[in-house]
């Protein structure tokens, strides 16, 4: 049975590869663009509405309603509340592969400083306090491209066969939404696991460009949460205390030696401390200090080495201070996203035919993390690709001046809607057609 199965699988790969190679991508792109000329104003209006009214992880109630309403109007069968706030929209169009197209819905707990006329001034409850909320990661762009792709494929139903599964996922930023949807029976709700999956992400490259890479394309993330316990007292009498602020500071510096002296210099690995919380006044040494950060890796062996180094460094700091044991929590986050080689090759051929030099092969994985990996781990062969979001002149000016552009999660990150959304729709529609087209 194994040889027969292998032969059947090879035949399927060859057939779909042949389709991708024979697909007239430039002509298809013209059809997409003609439809986009009609659809784009409505897509940008939805984008600006979502941008101005962002919602945090598992709080995406209004965002989900907008997407569900739009998809129902297109004729999709829509299920809401999957994984708490997720939306699943299904459209069947004859026999063919089942294809997952995913977007994220959540925003970040931070203030937007872009100065845009539609900038967010929204606030929400976050960790027992109030915070500004902003779509500074670009998920609003993703949602607009997701809707635009759905519109395109409905308009082009005569050109493809199969089942489309459009998934609007909650809580990507806290690495919980994909797992929540899977745990809520996502595959059962859509009649089985998809045959292929696609997702995209906007970055600070040139708007109009599309980026792709087979294999590992992102990092594994682990949350770092350590509370150093000391003995508080008067700031003028430190000898009567065990200072947890000193321990937090020493740990923050010393843990970098794990990166510089224990890890192979050629292997990617990052330990970043992003939050130190301690004390209430300058003349009081507190009882404890909390350190929070992130660990990013792209290799399991490197990951284990760094996590072990984090624990050893924390213990060493405590021993040096003669302090009680620290409370060390290392919380697993998103795993590496690994793009399927065959699907990447097939889709890359279409991208290159359609976009020419604007289709750019990446040579290295990105350092950020993403929980789309949960769908890959669950067995969906996938391509997760990137699109640029900044005006070309702006990118060239920054390069000439040697200045970095605002990156995702910057308060100044503000992709140019046009042509960013248009490129996202073009690329995602072509990707889906490459595996479903007649």
N, C-alpha and C positions, 0 to 999 in steps of 0.2 A: 504493500500500500504506500510506503514512503516514496518510492520512485515515481509512482503515478501522481501523488500529491505534489511532489517537487516539479514534475513536468507541467502540471496544471498551473501551478503558481508562476513558473517561468513563462508560460504562454500568456498569462494575464499581464505580467510585467511588459512583455514584448508588445502585446496588443495596445496597451495604454501608452507605451512609449512611442509606438508608431503613430498613434492618434495625435499625441502632442507634437511630434515632428511634422506631421502633415497638416496640422491646424494652421489656417491662414491667419496668424496673429495680427498682422497689420490691418487686414480687412476687418477682422473682428473688433479691433480697437476703434476703428472708425464708426462702427455700429454703436459701440458703447458710448463714444464721445457724443454722437448725435442725440442719444437718449439723455446723456448727462447735461447737455445744453438745456434740455427742458426741466430736468430734475434738480439741477444744482441750487437754484435760489431757495427751494424748499429745504434742501439738506443743510445749507448754511444757516438758515433760520433756526432749524432744530439744534444745530451745533451751538449757536450763540445762546439759545435758551438754556441748554444743559450746562454750558460753560458758566453762565451767570448764576445758576442755581445748583451747585454741586452738593453731593451727599456723601457721607462717610461710609465705611465698610458696614454692610448689613443694615444700613439705614437708607438704601437707595429706593425708597418707596415711590416718590414722584418720578424719578428717572425711569424706573421699571414700567410705570404706567404709560409714560410717553412712548417707550419702545414697543410695549405690548399693543397699544392702540394703533401705532403705525403698521405693525406687522399684520394685525387682524384686517386692517383696511386693504392690505395687499393680497388677502386670501389665505394666509397661513393659519394653521391650527395652533393656537397659543395656550400655553400652560404657564401660569404665574405662581410665584411663591415657592419655586424649586430651590432647595438649599437656603431657605428663608426668604430671600428677595429676588432670586434669579428668575429669568424668563427664558422659556424654550418655545421656539416657533418652528413648526414642521410644515413642509410643502412636498407632497408626493407628485411625481410626474413620470409615471411609467416605471418599467424595470430598469434598474441601473444601480450604481453604487450609492451608498448613504454617506453624505459628506457633512462634517461638522464645520461650522464657521463661527468662531467665538469672538466676542468683544467683552471688555470689562466695563463696569459701571461706576466704581467707587472713586472718590477723590481723596485728597490729602489734608491732614490737619495743619494747615499753614495759611499764611496771608499772601494773597496775590499782590504783586507790585508791578504788574505789566503796564499799567496806565491805559489799558484798552477801554473803550467806551462801554463795553459789555463785561468788564472785569467783575469777578465775584467779590461780593461783600458779605457773603453768607457766613453764618456761624452755627456751631453745633456743640453738643456735649461730647467731650472726649476725655477719658480717664478722670472722671469726676470734676471736670472743669469745663469752661467754655473756650472754644478755639475758632479762629477763622477757618474756612474750608475753601480749597481751590483745586481745580483740575490741572495742577502743575506737572502731571505726568503724561498728559495727552490722551487720557481715556475718552474725552469728549470728541476728539478727532476720530478715534477708533469707532465710536458709536455712530457718528455720521457716515463714515465709510461703510460700516456694517449695514446700515439702513439703505445706503445707496446701492450696495451690492445686491441686496434683496430686491430692490426695485428693478435693477438691470435684469436679473435672472427671471423675474416674473415676465418682464417685457420680451425676453428671449426664450420663452418656454419651448418653442418649436426647435430650438438649437441643442437641447440637452435632454437627457433622461436620468431619472434616479430620484433620490429623496434628499432634500436639503434640511439640515438641522441647524438653525440659527440659535446660538446660545449666548445670552447676555448674562454674564457671570458677576456675582457680587464679590466684594472683599478680596480683590487681588492684592491690594496694598498690604494687607495683614496676612497674606498667604493662607487663606482659609476658605475662599469661595469655591474653588474647584473641588476640593475635598467635600465640602458641604453638599454640593450638587450631586456628586457621585454617591455619597452616603444616603442621599434622599432618593436614590433609585433612578438616576438620570437615564441609564441605558434601558431600563424597563419602560420608562415613560415614552421612549422613542422607538420601541420595538427592537432593541438590540444595539450592540456597539457599532459605531460608524466605521466605514472602510477607510476613510481618509479624514484628516483634520487640517484646518488652516487658521492662522491667527497672524495679526500684524502689530507693529509698534512704531510710533512716530519718534524721531529723534532730532538732533540739531544738525543733521546733514542738509543738503540742498533740496529744497522742495521740488518734486518731480522725479527724484531719483528713487530707485528700488534696490534694496540690499538683501542678499541671500547667502546662505552658507549651509552645507551639509554637515552632519555630526553635531558636536557640542556647540551651542551658540549662546549660552548664558551660564551663570554661576549657581552653585548651591549656596544657600544662605542659612546661617545659624544665628539665632538671637543670643546675645550675651547680657546677662542680668546678675550682677554680683553685689551683695550688700556686705560691706566691711563693718564689723562690730567692734566698737572701742569702749572707752569710758570717758564720758563727758566731764567738763569742768570749766573753770575760769580761763579765759584766754591769756591772762597774765601769769598763770601757774601751770604750764603744760606738763611739768614733771609729775603732777598729780593725776594726769590723764593718760589714756591710750588714744592717740589722735587718729580717727578713721579717715580724716581728710588727707593726711599724709599717706595713708595706705592707698587710698584711691588714686592719688597723684602718682605715687611710685608705681603702682600697677599699670597705669595708663602709659607711662614711659617704658617700663621694663618689658611689657608684653610685646613690644615691637622687636625685641631681640629674638623672639621666636621666628619672626618673619625674616630678619636680616642674618641670623646665625644658625638657624636649625632647618629652615626650608631650603630646598634646592633653588638657587637664584633664578633658574629658568622657568620654574613652575609658578603659576599664578596663585596668589594668596593675599588676603587683606584682613587686617583686624582694625576696626575703627571704633573708637569710643565717641559716641555722639551725645551722651548725657551724663553729667555728674550732679547728683543732688545731695546736699548736706547742709545742715545747720540753719539757723534763723537770724543770727546776728554776728557781727564781726568780732565781738569779744567773748563769744561762747564756743568752746570746743564741743561738738555734738557727740551723741552716743554712737551714731552710725553714718555711713555714707554709701549711697547707692550709685553704682556704675552700670550704664547700659550701652550696648554697642552692637556691632554686627561683624560676623565672620563670613568671608566670601571665598570660595574655592571652586576649582574646575576639575578636581581629581580626588577620588575617595581617600587615597593614601595620604595626600597632602592635608585633606580635611581632618583626618584622625590625628595627624601630627600636630596641627595647629590647636585643635581642641584640647589635646593632652597638654600642650604648652600653656594654654590659658589657665587650666586647672593648676598646673605646677607653679606658675607665676603667682597666682592668687594665694596659694598655700605658703610660698616663700615669703611673700609680703607680710602675711599674718605672723609667720614665725619670727621674722625680723622685729616686728613690733611687740611680740609677746602678747598678742591679742587673742580673744576667743575666735573659734573657727568662723570663716566667712560663709555666707549663704551663696553658693554658686549654682546658677541655673543656666544651662546651655539648651536653648529651645530650637529644635529643628524647624527650618522654614522651607522655602521652595527648593526643589531639586533642580539640577541642570536640565535645561530643555535640549533634547537631542533630536535634530532633524533627520528624517528618513532619507537615506542616500538616493534611492530610486525616485522617490517623489520629488526631492530637490532637483535632481538632474532633469526630470521631465518638465517641471515647472520653470526651471531656469532657461530651458530651451525656448519656451514660450515668451518669457520675460525678455530675453535677448532679441528675439524676433520682433517683438512689439515695441520695446523701448530703446533698443540699440545701446549706445554708450551710457544711457541713463540706468541700465541694469548693471549693478556693480556687485561682483563677487567679493565677499569678505574673506579675509585670510585668518582672522583671529576671533575667538568668542568675545562677547561683551562681558562686562564685569557685574552688571545688575542681575537680579534674580526675578523669577516669574513662575507663578504656579500653574501655568498651562502645562508644565511638566507632568502634572497629575494625570492629564488626559493621555499623554504619551506613555507614562508608566502603566496606565490601564489598558494599553494595547492598541492605541489609535496611531497608525503611521501618519506623521504630520510634517508640515512645513510652517515654521514660524519665521516671518520675514520682516524687514524693516522698510520704512519710508522716511525720506527727509522732510523737514518741516519749515526750513528757513529760506528766505529769499536769497537767490544766488549771489547778488551783489553784496548783501550783508555778510554772507559767509566768506566771500573773497576779501572784503575789507578787513574782517577780523583776522583772517590768515595773514594778510599783508602787514597788519599792525602787530601780529604776534599776541593777540588777545583772545582768550577763550570765549566761546559763545555760551549763553545760558544753557545749561543742561536740564534734562528732566529732573524734577523736584526742586529746581531753582524758583524763587518767587518771580523771576523775570522770564521764565520759560513761556513763550507765547508763539506757537506755530502760526504761520500765515495760512488762513483757511483755504484760499485758492492760490496755488494748485494742489495743496497738500491733500485735501479731501478727495479731489478729483483723481489724483494718482492712487490713493488708497482704494477707491472704487474700481478703477481700471485694473489694477494689479490683482485684487481679490477676485473680481469677476473672471478674469483670464485664468487664474489659478483653478477656480472651481470648474470652469469649462474644460480645462485640460484633462480632467478625470471624468467628466460627465457628458461631454459633447458628443453629438452623433457622428 
